[in-house]
Structures are given as structure tokens and as C-alpha cells.
Amino acid sequence: MHAQEMISSHPHVRGQINDALIRCIEECYSCAQTCTSCADACLAEDMVKSLTQCIRLDLDCADICNITGRIATRRTGSDQEVIRRMLDTCAAACRLCAEECEKHAQMHEHCRICADACRSCMKACEEAGRSMAH
């Protein structure tokens, strides 16, 4: 992705970038795609009714990751408190989605992959939040 290149070129950033936040932005977008794909794969499974909660959490997590990535990307008039709160929310959504996907991981490979992506994004959000702490 071009997140680092774009953000470092922003006039308000002036080359002072937060590497943990950049990694988090990239993880958020990756996780959003993975969760969307997992939800779609769950819908194609024969036992779709048993995956209702997984689908719901996949879609919620995808939306939260997407908006967190978007908010964290904006540098003009940035509101650090809002970003930190979104990072916390995103980490929580990723944790819940990973826990649910792990319940189905032995039977569905897409759930295993999604759980891994969610755990990775959760860690990136936590690290980015710590990097912004006062």
C-alpha cells in the first residue's frame, strides 16, 4: 500500500510519521477485506445458519476496520482522541471477531484465515494506540 508515502507527503505531517499508525492503517484495510471475504464464504456454506454470529461479527469488524483506517489516514485537523478511541474500538471488534472465527476454524479454512487477520489487526491497533498515548 501507499499509506506511508501518502501520509509522509502531507503538508501537515512534514515527514514526521508514526510507523505504528501506518502499519495499523494497512492492517485495518487488510482485515476489512478479509472479514468481508469470510462473511461471504460463510454465506456459501451448507450450514450457514450455524454461522450467523460469525457473519454478523465479520461484517461489523469489516465496517469498523474500514472506518478506523479512514479516520487514522486523515491528517488535516487530526483529532488524536477520536483516533485513539477508534483504535480501541477496532481492537475490541477484531478480538470478538477472532474469537468467533476461531470457533469455526477447524471446519472452515476461511474462518482460520480471518481469525489470524483479526488478531494481527488487533495487535496493530493496540500498538498504534500506545504510540499515540500521552
N, C-alpha and C positions, 0 to 999 in steps of 0.2 A: 504494500500500500504506500501511498504518498503522504501519509499523515505527518510524519516528521518534516519532510521537505516543505509541505504547505504551511504548517504552523511556524516553523523557523523563519519563513519568509514574511510572516505577518508583521506589519509596521509596529504594532504594539508589543510584540514579543522581542524584537531586535536580537534574535539569535539565542535568547535565554529560554531554553526549552526544558521541560520536565520530562525526562525519559520514561519515568514510571507512568505518567499520564498518557504519553504517546502509546506506550505498549498497551495500556488499558483501552484506549480508543480502538486500537486494532483488534484486541481480544473481544471487545463488545460487538463489533461488526461481524466478526467471525462466529461468535456464539449465536448472534441473532440468526444468521444464515443456517447454522447447524440445527438450532431449535426449530426453525420453520420447516426444515427438511425432515426432522424427526417426527414432527406433528403430522406431516403429510404421509410419511411412511407408516405411522401408527394407523392412520385412516385407511390404509390399504390392507392392514392385517385382518385375517379372518375373525379374530376375537376382539374386534375394535371396541366393543362395549367395555371390556376389561381395561382398556387403555384410556378411558375418558379423562381421568385425572391427569394422566401423563400428557395428553394432548392439550388440556387446559393450561398446565404449567409450562409446557413448551411454548405455547403461543404468548402467554403472559411474559415469560422470560425473554422471548424474542423481541417483543414490543419494548420492554424496559431496557434491554441492552441497546436497541436501536436508538432510543431517545437519549440514553446516557451517553452514547458515543457522539451524538449530535450536539448535546449541550456541552460536553467536555471539549469539543472541537472549536467552539466559538470563543474567540479571544477578545473581541471588541466589547468593552464594558463588562468583562467577565465577573460573575458573582461567585466567589470561592465557596461561600456557604451552600449555595444551591448545588454546586458541583459535588461538594463533599457529601451532601445528603443523597444525591442521586447515586453516587458511588456506593454508599451504604445500602441503599435500596436495591441496586443492581446486584451487589454481592449476596444479599438475602434471597433475591429471586433466583439467582444461579444456584445457591445452596439447596433451596427447596426443589428446584427442577432436577438437579443432580441426584438428590435423594430418591425422588420418584422414578427417574430413569433407571437408577441402579436396581430397583425392584424388578425391572423387566429385562435387564441387560443380559442375563443368561439365555433368554429366549429370543431376544431381538438385538441384533448387532447394532442397529441404528440407535437404540437406546444406550448402549455401552459407549458409542462414539459421542453421543450427546452429553452423557454424564461427564465424560472426560473434558469436553469443551466447556461445560458449565463450571467445573472445578477450576479449570485454567483461568476462566474469566473472573470467577470469584476472587481468586488469589491476586489477579492483576488489579481488580478494583480495590481490594484491601491495601495493596502496596501503594497504589496511586493516592488513596486517602491518607495514608501515613506520610507520604511525601509532601502533602499539602498542609498537614497539621501545623498549627502554630505552637 
